[in-house]
Amino acid sequence: MSKPIKVLIVDDSAIVRKIFAQEMSKHADITVVGTAPDPYVARDKIVRLQPDVITLDIEMPRMDGLSFLRKLMKYYPIPTIIVSSLTPKNSEMALEAIECGAVEVLAKPGGAYSVGDMSIQLVEKIRAAAQVRMVKPGQQQRVLPSSGSIATNDSYTLKRTSHKIVAIGASTGGTEALKSVLTHLPANSPGIMVVQHMPPNFTKAFADRLNSLCKIEVREAVNGDAVLPGLALIAPGNYHMALGRSGARYYVEVKNGPLVCHQRPSVDVLFQSVAKYAGANAVGVIMTGMGRDGAAGMVQMRAAGARTVAQDEATCVVFGMPKEAIRQGGAEFVAPLQEIPSAILRLVSTADP
């Protein structure tokens, strides 16, 4: 049996530290080795206890979590989960933290998340974080050629994209991976639907940030939104997003529902709806993340005639979701992250009309 994941909780709230410790203690594969009310206490405990994963609040006394994270990633990189209340300011800071090296974002219990939902998300994120291969700033991972990779280039012509759909799913490491993909797509790209495992509020901040960087328009999806060329819709945190169709018009359904593969939004919910309503007019992409969410849906997409791509292991932060999609036969192609934009465009241009 493998050793339990050692976790250090860093949060100025004694209540949050207690809740997190109680929830984690229910799982044999996770051990809370310590807690800290601020980064200064955390620094000493990190050296002494050598945790595998840290949960880190953003707003704390003496030193804010973002400043501490920057120092941590520079000198002692450890997989870190950002824990934050659901405010627009904290959402922006959490996204900055991910850009600085944090691997996940978690909403504090209360508001949109109950303690029960939070505990499920917390445990899944800790398990995912423990699998992350940390790289110090300036150290780039070498990208290896991938067996079965799709050959791509940047010479393509997009025709009749109004009826094409691109569905993308990601989890751990996905925010940066999605930024890499979406910023390389042209303004006339087909309509895109994205499920990234994220809490409420953070998805809107994430969409707004992508919108400022991309040639396409990016926004958080609203129930009934049309899926149009040049537009990427991000599933709102804590809601499932599915594709609907009325005649020739595609639209999104944003809805409640039980967790699927421990997730809401779920990639499977999106992919299964795309298989049903878009079929061979769709391209599915599954990227970095832990677990199996999206694998069954990608199998359905491929069976319906869609073209499908999985991110390769060398460029994934966590290879779980793509690995499972490949294992189940859902992935037609495997491609490194930097090839995925070209792969999408090529497969869209060759999809059945």
PATI-979702 format. One line per field, with one value per residue (C-alpha): residue number from 1; residue in three letters; chain; z, y, x. Coordinates in nm, 4 decimals, padded with zeros to 6 digits. Layout:
<sites>
nr = c(NUM | ...)
rest = c(ALA | ...)
kette = c(A | ...)
c3 = c(Z | ...)
c2 = c(Y | ...)
c1 = c(X | ...)
</sites>
This chain:
<sites>
nr = c(1 | 2 | 3 | 4 | 5 | 6 | 7 | 8 | 9 | 10 | 11 | 12 | 13 | 14 | 15 | 16 | 17 | 18 | 19 | 20 | 21 | 22 | 23 | 24 | 25 | 26 | 27 | 28 | 29 | 30 | 31 | 32 | 33 | 34 | 35 | 36 | 37 | 38 | 39 | 40 | 41 | 42 | 43 | 44 | 45 | 46 | 47 | 48 | 49 | 50 | 51 | 52 | 53 | 54 | 55 | 56 | 57 | 58 | 59 | 60 | 61 | 62 | 63 | 64 | 65 | 66 | 67 | 68 | 69 | 70 | 71 | 72 | 73 | 74 | 75 | 76 | 77 | 78 | 79 | 80 | 81 | 82 | 83 | 84 | 85 | 86 | 87 | 88 | 89 | 90 | 91 | 92 | 93 | 94 | 95 | 96 | 97 | 98 | 99 | 100 | 101 | 102 | 103 | 104 | 105 | 106 | 107 | 108 | 109 | 110 | 111 | 112 | 113 | 114 | 115 | 116 | 117 | 118 | 119 | 120 | 121 | 122 | 123 | 124 | 125 | 126 | 127 | 128 | 129 | 130 | 131 | 132 | 133 | 134 | 135 | 136 | 137 | 138 | 139 | 140 | 141 | 142 | 143 | 144 | 145 | 146 | 147 | 148 | 149 | 150 | 151 | 152 | 153 | 154 | 155 | 156 | 157 | 158 | 159 | 160 | 161 | 162 | 163 | 164 | 165 | 166 | 167 | 168 | 169 | 170 | 171 | 172 | 173 | 174 | 175 | 176 | 177 | 178 | 179 | 180 | 181 | 182 | 183 | 184 | 185 | 186 | 187 | 188 | 189 | 190 | 191 | 192 | 193 | 194 | 195 | 196 | 197 | 198 | 199 | 200 | 201 | 202 | 203 | 204 | 205 | 206 | 207 | 208 | 209 | 210 | 211 | 212 | 213 | 214 | 215 | 216 | 217 | 218 | 219 | 220 | 221 | 222 | 223 | 224 | 225 | 226 | 227 | 228 | 229 | 230 | 231 | 232 | 233 | 234 | 235 | 236 | 237 | 238 | 239 | 240 | 241 | 242 | 243 | 244 | 245 | 246 | 247 | 248 | 249 | 250 | 251 | 252 | 253 | 254 | 255 | 256 | 257 | 258 | 259 | 260 | 261 | 262 | 263 | 264 | 265 | 266 | 267 | 268 | 269 | 270 | 271 | 272 | 273 | 274 | 275 | 276 | 277 | 278 | 279 | 280 | 281 | 282 | 283 | 284 | 285 | 286 | 287 | 288 | 289 | 290 | 291 | 292 | 293 | 294 | 295 | 296 | 297 | 298 | 299 | 300 | 301 | 302 | 303 | 304 | 305 | 306 | 307 | 308 | 309 | 310 | 311 | 312 | 313 | 314 | 315 | 316 | 317 | 318 | 319 | 320 | 321 | 322 | 323 | 324 | 325 | 326 | 327 | 328 | 329 | 330 | 331 | 332 | 333 | 334 | 335 | 336 | 337 | 338 | 339 | 340 | 341 | 342 | 343 | 344 | 345 | 346 | 347 | 348 | 349 | 350 | 351 | 352 | 353)
rest = c(MET | SER | LYS | PRO | ILE | LYS | VAL | LEU | ILE | VAL | ASP | ASP | SER | ALA | ILE | VAL | ARG | LYS | ILE | PHE | ALA | GLN | GLU | MET | SER | LYS | HIS | ALA | ASP | ILE | THR | VAL | VAL | GLY | THR | ALA | PRO | ASP | PRO | TYR | VAL | ALA | ARG | ASP | LYS | ILE | VAL | ARG | LEU | GLN | PRO | ASP | VAL | ILE | THR | LEU | ASP | ILE | GLU | MET | PRO | ARG | MET | ASP | GLY | LEU | SER | PHE | LEU | ARG | LYS | LEU | MET | LYS | TYR | TYR | PRO | ILE | PRO | THR | ILE | ILE | VAL | SER | SER | LEU | THR | PRO | LYS | ASN | SER | GLU | MET | ALA | LEU | GLU | ALA | ILE | GLU | CYS | GLY | ALA | VAL | GLU | VAL | LEU | ALA | LYS | PRO | GLY | GLY | ALA | TYR | SER | VAL | GLY | ASP | MET | SER | ILE | GLN | LEU | VAL | GLU | LYS | ILE | ARG | ALA | ALA | ALA | GLN | VAL | ARG | MET | VAL | LYS | PRO | GLY | GLN | GLN | GLN | ARG | VAL | LEU | PRO | SER | SER | GLY | SER | ILE | ALA | THR | ASN | ASP | SER | TYR | THR | LEU | LYS | ARG | THR | SER | HIS | LYS | ILE | VAL | ALA | ILE | GLY | ALA | SER | THR | GLY | GLY | THR | GLU | ALA | LEU | LYS | SER | VAL | LEU | THR | HIS | LEU | PRO | ALA | ASN | SER | PRO | GLY | ILE | MET | VAL | VAL | GLN | HIS | MET | PRO | PRO | ASN | PHE | THR | LYS | ALA | PHE | ALA | ASP | ARG | LEU | ASN | SER | LEU | CYS | LYS | ILE | GLU | VAL | ARG | GLU | ALA | VAL | ASN | GLY | ASP | ALA | VAL | LEU | PRO | GLY | LEU | ALA | LEU | ILE | ALA | PRO | GLY | ASN | TYR | HIS | MET | ALA | LEU | GLY | ARG | SER | GLY | ALA | ARG | TYR | TYR | VAL | GLU | VAL | LYS | ASN | GLY | PRO | LEU | VAL | CYS | HIS | GLN | ARG | PRO | SER | VAL | ASP | VAL | LEU | PHE | GLN | SER | VAL | ALA | LYS | TYR | ALA | GLY | ALA | ASN | ALA | VAL | GLY | VAL | ILE | MET | THR | GLY | MET | GLY | ARG | ASP | GLY | ALA | ALA | GLY | MET | VAL | GLN | MET | ARG | ALA | ALA | GLY | ALA | ARG | THR | VAL | ALA | GLN | ASP | GLU | ALA | THR | CYS | VAL | VAL | PHE | GLY | MET | PRO | LYS | GLU | ALA | ILE | ARG | GLN | GLY | GLY | ALA | GLU | PHE | VAL | ALA | PRO | LEU | GLN | GLU | ILE | PRO | SER | ALA | ILE | LEU | ARG | LEU | VAL | SER | THR | ALA | ASP | PRO)
kette = c(A | A | A | A | A | A | A | A | A | A | A | A | A | A | A | A | A | A | A | A | A | A | A | A | A | A | A | A | A | A | A | A | A | A | A | A | A | A | A | A | A | A | A | A | A | A | A | A | A | A | A | A | A | A | A | A | A | A | A | A | A | A | A | A | A | A | A | A | A | A | A | A | A | A | A | A | A | A | A | A | A | A | A | A | A | A | A | A | A | A | A | A | A | A | A | A | A | A | A | A | A | A | A | A | A | A | A | A | A | A | A | A | A | A | A | A | A | A | A | A | A | A | A | A | A | A | A | A | A | A | A | A | A | A | A | A | A | A | A | A | A | A | A | A | A | A | A | A | A | A | A | A | A | A | A | A | A | A | A | A | A | A | A | A | A | A | A | A | A | A | A | A | A | A | A | A | A | A | A | A | A | A | A | A | A | A | A | A | A | A | A | A | A | A | A | A | A | A | A | A | A | A | A | A | A | A | A | A | A | A | A | A | A | A | A | A | A | A | A | A | A | A | A | A | A | A | A | A | A | A | A | A | A | A | A | A | A | A | A | A | A | A | A | A | A | A | A | A | A | A | A | A | A | A | A | A | A | A | A | A | A | A | A | A | A | A | A | A | A | A | A | A | A | A | A | A | A | A | A | A | A | A | A | A | A | A | A | A | A | A | A | A | A | A | A | A | A | A | A | A | A | A | A | A | A | A | A | A | A | A | A | A | A | A | A | A | A | A | A | A | A | A | A | A | A | A | A | A | A | A | A | A | A | A | A | A | A | A | A | A | A | A | A | A | A | A | A | A | A | A | A | A | A)
c3 = c(00.0000 | -00.0911 | 00.1784 | 00.2661 | 00.1091 | 00.3659 | 00.3710 | 00.5383 | 00.5806 | 00.5722 | 00.6629 | 00.9151 | 00.9977 | 01.2795 | 01.1664 | 00.8119 | 00.9421 | 01.1636 | 00.8876 | 00.6362 | 00.8861 | 00.9837 | 00.6242 | 00.5238 | 00.8276 | 00.6814 | 00.4042 | 00.4703 | 00.1831 | 00.3246 | 00.6457 | 00.7789 | 00.9129 | 01.0355 | 01.0128 | 01.0062 | 01.0616 | 00.8394 | 00.5919 | 00.8530 | 01.0625 | 00.7400 | 00.6253 | 00.9368 | 00.9202 | 00.5520 | 00.6280 | 00.9286 | 00.8060 | 00.4297 | 00.3147 | -00.0252 | -00.0783 | 00.0701 | 00.0881 | 00.0939 | 00.1671 | -00.0266 | 00.2263 | 00.5482 | 00.8042 | 00.8012 | 00.4417 | 00.1731 | 00.0148 | -00.3294 | -00.2039 | -00.0071 | -00.3097 | -00.5264 | -00.2672 | -00.2248 | -00.5977 | -00.6314 | -00.3472 | -00.2449 | -00.5059 | -00.3600 | -00.5218 | -00.3817 | -00.3794 | -00.3463 | -00.1052 | -00.1307 | -00.0588 | -00.3637 | -00.4336 | -00.7619 | -00.6057 | -00.4684 | -00.8022 | -00.9800 | -00.7179 | -00.7456 | -01.1205 | -01.0601 | -00.8156 | -01.0804 | -01.3180 | -01.0404 | -01.0044 | -00.7941 | -00.9357 | -00.8218 | -00.6845 | -00.4157 | -00.2841 | 00.0925 | 00.2398 | 00.2522 | -00.0162 | -00.3320 | -00.1842 | 00.1113 | 00.3385 | 00.1792 | -00.1763 | -00.0602 | 00.1028 | -00.2163 | -00.4200 | -00.1562 | -00.1477 | -00.5279 | -00.5644 | -00.3019 | -00.4792 | -00.8100 | -00.6651 | -00.5220 | -00.8770 | -01.0169 | -01.1375 | -01.0053 | -01.2173 | -01.0839 | -01.2761 | -01.5724 | -01.5949 | -01.8953 | -01.9305 | -02.2430 | -02.4840 | -02.6314 | -02.9615 | -02.8930 | -03.0434 | -03.2625 | -03.2650 | -03.5355 | -03.7882 | -03.7998 | -03.9562 | -03.9653 | -04.3259 | -04.3096 | -04.4506 | -04.2331 | -04.4388 | -04.3315 | -03.9618 | -03.8532 | -03.7917 | -03.6342 | -03.2582 | -03.0584 | -02.7072 | -02.4648 | -02.1159 | -01.8597 | -01.4883 | -01.2920 | -01.4900 | -01.7339 | -01.6849 | -01.8260 | -02.0881 | -02.2078 | -02.2272 | -02.4454 | -02.6802 | -02.7029 | -02.7521 | -03.0640 | -03.2345 | -03.5073 | -03.4828 | -03.7288 | -03.5237 | -03.4913 | -03.1802 | -02.8711 | -02.5446 | -02.2497 | -01.9201 | -01.6772 | -01.3239 | -01.1224 | -00.8488 | -00.9093 | -00.9688 | -01.0664 | -01.4034 | -01.4842 | -01.3888 | -01.5934 | -01.8966 | -01.8687 | -01.8532 | -02.1584 | -02.3447 | -02.2949 | -02.4438 | -02.7295 | -03.0862 | -03.0292 | -02.7806 | -02.4519 | -02.1861 | -01.9120 | -02.0532 | -01.9751 | -02.0258 | -02.3824 | -02.5281 | -02.8979 | -02.9915 | -03.2699 | -03.4713 | -03.3015 | -02.9547 | -02.6686 | -02.3819 | -02.0425 | -01.8182 | -01.4985 | -01.1801 | -00.9938 | -01.3014 | -01.5766 | -01.9361 | -02.2253 | -02.5957 | -02.7247 | -03.0779 | -03.2299 | -03.6056 | -03.7356 | -03.4191 | -03.1456 | -02.7941 | -02.4431 | -02.1515 | -01.8133 | -01.5447 | -01.1977 | -01.1290 | -00.9278 | -00.9411 | -01.2320 | -01.1790 | -00.8591 | -01.0725 | -01.1511 | -01.4231 | -01.5759 | -01.9027 | -01.9545 | -01.9474 | -02.2170 | -02.4373 | -02.4228 | -02.5321 | -02.8145 | -02.9306 | -02.9367 | -03.1095 | -03.3166 | -03.3953 | -03.6861 | -03.6906 | -03.3653 | -03.2450 | -02.8861 | -02.6898 | -02.3472 | -02.1622 | -01.8368 | -01.5232 | -01.2691 | -01.2830 | -01.5616 | -01.6273 | -02.0026 | -02.0992 | -02.1401 | -02.3162 | -02.5589 | -02.6428 | -02.7274 | -02.9366 | -03.1395 | -03.1879 | -03.3204 | -03.5820 | -03.4052 | -03.4322 | -03.0939 | -02.9485 | -02.6130 | -02.4738 | -02.4431 | -02.1152 | -02.1601 | -02.1631 | -01.9044 | -01.5481 | -01.4568 | -01.7228 | -01.5646 | -01.7821 | -02.1198 | -02.0173 | -01.9367 | -02.2612 | -02.4545 | -02.2587 | -02.3339 | -02.7046 | -02.7119 | -02.8383 | -03.2118 | -03.1840 | -02.9127 | -02.9381 | -02.7328 | -02.5938 | -02.8481 | -03.1389 | -03.0128 | -03.1698 | -03.5146 | -03.4578 | -03.3783 | -03.6889 | -03.9161 | -03.7841 | -03.8055 | -04.1660 | -04.2541 | -04.0514 | -04.2333 | -04.3606)
c2 = c(00.0000 | 00.3435 | 00.6000 | 00.8474 | 01.1928 | 01.4369 | 01.7628 | 02.0972 | 02.3337 | 02.7052 | 02.9282 | 03.2056 | 03.0684 | 02.8135 | 02.6907 | 02.6216 | 02.4442 | 02.2273 | 02.1440 | 02.0579 | 01.8406 | 01.6572 | 01.5898 | 01.4682 | 01.2390 | 01.0308 | 00.9063 | 00.6538 | 00.7799 | 01.1355 | 01.2504 | 01.6066 | 01.6507 | 02.0049 | 02.3355 | 02.6941 | 03.0257 | 03.2268 | 03.1854 | 03.2425 | 02.9482 | 02.7518 | 02.8129 | 02.6499 | 02.3569 | 02.2936 | 02.2510 | 02.0289 | 01.8214 | 01.8064 | 01.7873 | 01.6470 | 01.8993 | 02.2378 | 02.4043 | 02.7814 | 03.0670 | 03.3886 | 03.6548 | 03.6124 | 03.8361 | 03.9156 | 03.7924 | 03.7292 | 03.3877 | 03.5102 | 03.6579 | 03.3415 | 03.1230 | 03.3135 | 03.2544 | 02.8915 | 02.8148 | 02.9795 | 02.8000 | 02.4964 | 02.4070 | 02.1948 | 02.1176 | 02.3866 | 02.4146 | 02.7681 | 02.7975 | 03.1119 | 03.2633 | 03.3372 | 03.7040 | 03.8679 | 04.0011 | 03.6612 | 03.4998 | 03.7272 | 03.6572 | 03.2833 | 03.2975 | 03.4867 | 03.2141 | 02.9474 | 03.1427 | 03.1475 | 02.7704 | 02.6675 | 02.3573 | 02.3890 | 02.6267 | 02.5336 | 02.7362 | 02.7676 | 02.5918 | 02.8000 | 02.9968 | 02.7891 | 02.4919 | 02.2854 | 02.1214 | 01.7885 | 01.9044 | 02.0846 | 01.7705 | 01.5681 | 01.8360 | 01.8793 | 01.5131 | 01.4833 | 01.7939 | 01.6726 | 01.3390 | 01.5173 | 01.7616 | 01.4760 | 01.3459 | 01.6772 | 01.6946 | 02.0254 | 02.2259 | 02.5226 | 02.8492 | 02.8515 | 02.4732 | 02.3656 | 02.0120 | 01.8462 | 01.7672 | 01.4211 | 01.3112 | 01.1111 | 00.7747 | 00.8017 | 01.1813 | 01.3654 | 01.5438 | 01.9091 | 02.2332 | 02.5863 | 02.5743 | 02.5316 | 02.6820 | 02.6968 | 02.6537 | 02.6151 | 02.6324 | 02.7533 | 02.3980 | 02.2652 | 02.2250 | 02.1921 | 02.0475 | 02.0671 | 01.9198 | 01.9707 | 01.9659 | 01.9876 | 02.2051 | 02.2887 | 02.6635 | 02.7189 | 02.4457 | 02.6034 | 02.9416 | 02.7861 | 02.6351 | 02.9124 | 03.1943 | 03.0143 | 02.9808 | 03.2291 | 03.4625 | 03.2516 | 02.9321 | 02.7185 | 02.7444 | 02.6095 | 02.4711 | 02.4243 | 02.2420 | 02.3216 | 02.1885 | 02.5106 | 02.6625 | 02.9380 | 03.2934 | 03.1629 | 03.0510 | 03.4025 | 03.5538 | 03.2843 | 03.3510 | 03.7261 | 03.6809 | 03.4525 | 03.6985 | 03.9673 | 03.7399 | 03.5572 | 03.6465 | 03.4677 | 03.5919 | 03.3976 | 03.4261 | 03.2292 | 03.0465 | 03.1520 | 02.9137 | 02.9476 | 03.1047 | 03.0288 | 02.8370 | 03.0465 | 03.0699 | 03.2851 | 03.2235 | 03.0008 | 02.9381 | 02.8285 | 02.6189 | 02.8087 | 02.6596 | 02.4302 | 02.3887 | 02.1309 | 02.2550 | 02.0582 | 02.1163 | 02.1532 | 02.1902 | 02.3537 | 02.3025 | 02.4251 | 02.6281 | 02.5024 | 02.6409 | 02.5621 | 02.4287 | 02.5339 | 02.3222 | 02.1763 | 01.8080 | 01.5537 | 01.5351 | 01.3217 | 01.1584 | 01.3694 | 01.6851 | 01.9640 | 02.0808 | 01.7451 | 01.6829 | 01.3666 | 01.5670 | 01.7985 | 01.5273 | 01.3041 | 01.5921 | 01.6832 | 01.3211 | 01.3280 | 01.6605 | 01.7303 | 01.3824 | 01.3874 | 01.7693 | 01.7813 | 01.7643 | 01.6570 | 01.7375 | 01.6025 | 01.7561 | 01.7396 | 01.6314 | 01.3558 | 01.0887 | 00.9603 | 01.2465 | 01.2793 | 00.9341 | 00.7729 | 01.0832 | 01.0832 | 00.7187 | 00.8228 | 01.1160 | 00.8936 | 00.6341 | 00.9151 | 01.0072 | 01.2939 | 01.3417 | 01.3205 | 01.4253 | 01.3534 | 01.5520 | 01.3424 | 01.2398 | 01.4432 | 01.7764 | 01.6960 | 01.8197 | 01.5088 | 01.2423 | 01.0815 | 01.2006 | 01.1704 | 00.8354 | 00.6956 | 00.8283 | 00.6623 | 00.3377 | 00.3223 | 00.3881 | 00.7329 | 00.9174 | 00.8948 | 01.0961 | 01.1842 | 01.5173 | 01.7360 | 02.0520 | 02.2813 | 02.0796 | 02.0785 | 02.4121 | 02.2979 | 01.9560 | 02.1148 | 02.3302 | 02.0507 | 01.8071 | 02.0666 | 02.1399 | 01.7683 | 01.6753 | 01.5557 | 01.8429)
c1 = c(00.0000 | 00.1340 | 00.2011 | -00.0780 | -00.0623 | 00.0766 | -00.1207 | -00.0510 | -00.3487 | -00.2621 | -00.5578 | -00.6150 | -00.9620 | -00.9571 | -01.3003 | -01.1799 | -00.8695 | -01.0901 | -01.3415 | -01.0702 | -00.8840 | -01.2031 | -01.3026 | -00.9572 | -00.9322 | -01.2188 | -00.9886 | -00.7138 | -00.4966 | -00.4717 | -00.3014 | -00.3059 | 00.0459 | -00.0141 | -00.1999 | -00.0781 | -00.2626 | -00.0261 | 00.2623 | 00.5348 | 00.4202 | 00.3648 | 00.7224 | 00.8667 | 00.6250 | 00.6977 | 01.0672 | 00.9985 | 00.7025 | 00.7744 | 00.4110 | 00.3172 | 00.0349 | -00.0548 | -00.3956 | -00.3444 | -00.5815 | -00.5278 | -00.6225 | -00.4230 | -00.2523 | 00.1214 | 00.1675 | -00.0957 | -00.1148 | -00.0116 | 00.3156 | 00.3866 | 00.3110 | 00.5598 | 00.8342 | 00.7327 | 00.7418 | 01.0817 | 01.2577 | 01.0516 | 00.7873 | 00.5081 | 00.1707 | -00.0573 | -00.4362 | -00.5698 | -00.8632 | -01.0718 | -01.4103 | -01.6232 | -01.5569 | -01.4556 | -01.1335 | -01.0371 | -01.1199 | -00.8739 | -00.6072 | -00.6697 | -00.6125 | -00.2882 | -00.1918 | -00.2462 | -00.0247 | 00.2364 | 00.2268 | -00.0759 | -00.2418 | -00.6058 | -00.8697 | -01.1200 | -01.4151 | -01.4453 | -01.7495 | -02.0647 | -02.2469 | -02.2782 | -02.0893 | -02.2099 | -01.9549 | -02.0504 | -01.9816 | -01.6696 | -01.5304 | -01.5744 | -01.3996 | -01.1288 | -01.0311 | -01.0320 | -00.8170 | -00.5684 | -00.5340 | -00.4861 | -00.2337 | -00.0286 | 00.0223 | 00.1461 | 00.5030 | 00.6307 | 00.8741 | 01.0683 | 01.0313 | 01.2665 | 01.2784 | 01.0751 | 00.9542 | 01.0886 | 00.8060 | 00.8426 | 00.6926 | 00.3808 | 00.2968 | -00.0081 | 00.0164 | -00.1747 | 00.0433 | -00.0577 | 00.0488 | -00.0826 | -00.2031 | -00.5773 | -00.8913 | -01.2005 | -01.5153 | -01.8774 | -01.7904 | -02.1338 | -02.2574 | -01.9369 | -01.8881 | -01.5662 | -01.6082 | -01.3148 | -01.2801 | -01.0035 | -00.9314 | -00.6044 | -00.3638 | -00.6398 | -00.6596 | -00.3118 | -00.3568 | -00.6824 | -00.5148 | -00.2463 | -00.5053 | -00.7642 | -00.5122 | -00.3856 | -00.7233 | -00.8265 | -01.1237 | -01.3247 | -01.2965 | -01.6103 | -01.8260 | -01.6484 | -01.7858 | -01.5502 | -01.5854 | -01.3044 | -01.3506 | -01.3755 | -01.5928 | -01.8514 | -01.7245 | -01.3819 | -01.5166 | -01.6388 | -01.3040 | -01.1312 | -01.3516 | -01.2979 | -00.9226 | -00.9218 | -01.1425 | -00.8789 | -00.6113 | -00.7856 | -00.8840 | -01.2142 | -01.4728 | -01.4721 | -01.7405 | -01.9099 | -02.2109 | -02.5680 | -02.8571 | -02.9870 | -02.6716 | -02.6264 | -02.3111 | -02.1614 | -01.8379 | -01.5775 | -01.7244 | -01.6079 | -01.8495 | -01.7127 | -01.9375 | -02.0253 | -01.8833 | -02.1243 | -02.3499 | -02.3506 | -02.3402 | -02.4868 | -02.5446 | -02.9004 | -03.0332 | -03.3375 | -03.3465 | -03.0119 | -02.9434 | -02.7123 | -02.7493 | -02.6292 | -02.8266 | -02.6895 | -02.8492 | -02.8279 | -02.7984 | -02.6028 | -02.2255 | -02.1033 | -01.7636 | -01.7508 | -01.7789 | -02.0220 | -01.9713 | -01.8882 | -01.7070 | -01.9130 | -02.2366 | -02.1008 | -01.9504 | -02.2596 | -02.4832 | -02.2452 | -02.2451 | -02.6253 | -02.6849 | -02.3719 | -02.2407 | -01.9959 | -02.0003 | -01.8037 | -01.4454 | -01.3824 | -01.0683 | -00.9778 | -00.6876 | -00.4936 | -00.6777 | -00.7215 | -00.9899 | -01.2118 | -01.4533 | -01.5000 | -01.3747 | -01.7177 | -01.8488 | -01.5580 | -01.6278 | -01.9852 | -01.8627 | -01.6317 | -01.9066 | -02.1296 | -01.8670 | -01.6935 | -01.3170 | -01.1444 | -00.8074 | -00.6425 | -00.3512 | -00.0362 | 00.1253 | 00.4439 | 00.2568 | -00.0142 | 00.0107 | -00.1912 | -00.2487 | -00.5569 | -00.8466 | -00.6691 | -00.5211 | -00.8655 | -01.0136 | -00.7302 | -00.7703 | -01.1430 | -01.0866 | -01.2429 | -00.9344 | -00.8766 | -00.5559 | -00.3030 | -00.1223 | 00.1133 | -00.0438 | 00.1232 | -00.0238 | -00.3834 | -00.4917 | -00.3735 | -00.5288 | -00.8660 | -00.8604 | -00.7506 | -01.0114 | -01.2880 | -01.1976 | -01.2048 | -01.5143 | -01.8211 | -02.0410)
</sites>
